[in-house]
Amino acid sequence: MTKVDPRFKKLFEPIQLGSLTVPNRIYMPSMCVNYCGPDGQTNYQEVAYFEARAKGGAGLITIDYSLISPEGKGMQGQKGLYDDKFMPDFTRVVDVIKARGAKATTQLHHAGLNAMVENCVGPSAITNRRFFITKPRALATEEVEELVEKFADAALRGKNCGLDMVEVHATHGYLVAQFLSPRYNQGRNDKYGNDRALFAVEIVQRIKEKCGADFPVAVRLVGDEFEPGGIDIEYAKGVAKRLELAGADLLHVTGGTYDTIDFIVPSMYREDEDADLGFYRFIKLGSEIKKVVNTPVASGGLLEDPVVAERVLEEGLVDMVFIGKQLIADPEWPNKVRSGRIEDIKPCTACMDGCIGRIFQNQYTWCCVNPINGFEFRWPNEDALPRTLNSKKVLVVGAGPAGLEAARVCTIRGHKVKIIEKGPKIGGAINIAAVPSFRKRMRKLVDWYQRQMDNLGIEIQLNTEVDESTIKKEKPDALVIATGSESVMPDLPGIEKAVIMDDVYLGKVEVGKRVVIIGAGRLGMDTGYWLAKQYGKEVTILARRTAGADIDPAAMSCFFNPGGLVETYKLNILTNTPATAVTDKGVEAVDALTGELKHLAADTVIVAMGRKSVLNDKLGADMEEEDVHVIGDAQAPRRVMEAIHEGFFAAMDI
């Protein structure tokens, strides 16, 4: 066993959860990876995914969220544990986690009114206000009592599969939290309406009765629903004390509902907003719960910095930290922290594109920065990537994320790689995207790639334009074209009076007080938020149709929920209002629904209407087609995730 870096002693100190000793205080929570079959069956993709995280050194691994009854299904790829038929395959995941030295739990779950079923149920016939509107039926008392039994039955199945403990999902606006909440549990005249905590309390008690008093039970508890009429921290403290008396061995504190989903799955925008809190919002809630109970408390949320994680534990704010999306980005985070190799940690960018963004489209989880995620059944880690039997000279044109990933993986596989970049530094368009403070994690990604290039000894030639003569001079066996993209300028009268988004980010133009942004996708929304928050600009954003269509639902909530970024920073968003001309005084636009012509005054007009590929079709024209790989934005402008994935798979094909 590797010695623990003295900076992180508390992180790697064992902790006792009832009868269970967990080897360290790193807790991998459920993240709904959506890998299971349509009926909740385990498969080898899921087994390999969890094995990688257990091997990576986390002390306690949550095997996703397991469904306790079919009408509570939360996602199409959710695990099932409501029938004995799931047990043999479920045991495979448990066994592989424990074989790698971690402890195994699962989250017992019922989505209630948020279930993806035709006829959903809840404590009352009350739905969300804004997100995922349904028509729930209020459960009868006898049905609630049956669900208590189903939670306990699922826990017993899990125990018989070898689980070390189970966790009851009582947050995020799902069924148990719905019963706890004054917002959702209204109008009931039975015991579950008169005592909103009773359902959660009975579940913990019944699990203890069925599985044995010494079988540990955690509760993932809502600390605040962040909406009027919902649970707040003072209410949650009372619930926590009840659960402790019921026998809970760990309280795992988070918060939020579907209507405040930007707190449940905080994005880069929410992290930037929370930066002034000293620590992350959930940890503050956890620290408040810890003041009133003796039961160990866990919390986290966008926690990726081991120095902060250690400090949270040292100061006694909580007893365990959950590390979530960061373990998708880099399963080896715990091992790297343990040995002090924190500069080698691949950073989660909190972009939400590969994880949450895909889940909301009923796809399985990918990761922006980790192309192996979801493919661990093929390559458990980068050490398992097949080495080439025929080392080639590979020339990579462009040092953006696609080119850097291709160069890195080619080198790992045994090829000789050279990168030529026309700019003065590596990173490509990330150097533009990473300018706002809320995209600081993107800057970490560029720094990480620079260290990998240095460690692997990859030659990088900067400030050099590549043409056909360069290819003839270098004589590569394989050519990777990753020349990126540039901003699109629409064909509008007076467009020469506008500036492109790239020049604004790079400080090449001075931006006036009144700003009109043409384009309301992610690029336009990010730019408007940044200028309004950072510099106090008065921002109007013009959308041809809707705003933020390419932003994932959680991040969209950050913008558009009451009290969100649009309201806070007074962003004036005009939907169905395409620009028709740029003038000396601003922008002319038309309301597409009414035909009304609008004259919008502006000191600066910024174009954020997407990007177009930068590609020299003549590059590699004399080479065999299979030896030329066009990747990333050079193929088609998209996100960092597609660039890195294409770089990885191009390298695997060479």
Secondary structure, DSSP 8 states (H G I E B T S, - for coil): -----GGGTTTTS-EEETTEEESSSEEE-------S-TT----HHHHHHHHHHHHTT-SEEEEEEEESSGGG--STT-EE-SSGGGHHHHHHHHHHHHHTT-EEEEEEE--GGG-SSSS-EESSS---SSSS----EE--HHHHHHHHHHHHHHHHHHHHTT-S-EEEEE-TTSHHHHHH-TTT--S--SHHHHSTTHHHHHHHHHHHHHH-TTS-EEEEEES---STTS--HHHHHHHHHHHHHHT-SEEEEE---GGGHHHHS--HHHHHHHGGGSS-HHHHHHHHHHTT-SS-EEEESS---HHHHHHHHHTTS-SEEE--HHHHH-TTHHHHHHTT-GGG--------TTTHHHHTTT-----SS-TTTT-TTT-SSGGGS---SS--EEEEE--SHHHHHHHHHHHHTT-EEEEE-SSSSS-TTHHHHT-SGGGHHHHHHHHHHHHHHHHHT-EEE-S----HHHHHHH--SEEEE---EEE-----TTGGGSEEHHHHHTT-S---SEEEEE--SHHHHHHHHHHHHHH--EEEEE-SS-S-TTS-HHHHHHHHSTTSHHHHTT-EEETT--EEEE-SSEEEEE-TTT--EEEEE-SEEEE-S-EEE---TTTTTTS-GGGEEE-GGGTS---HHHHHHHHHHHHHH-
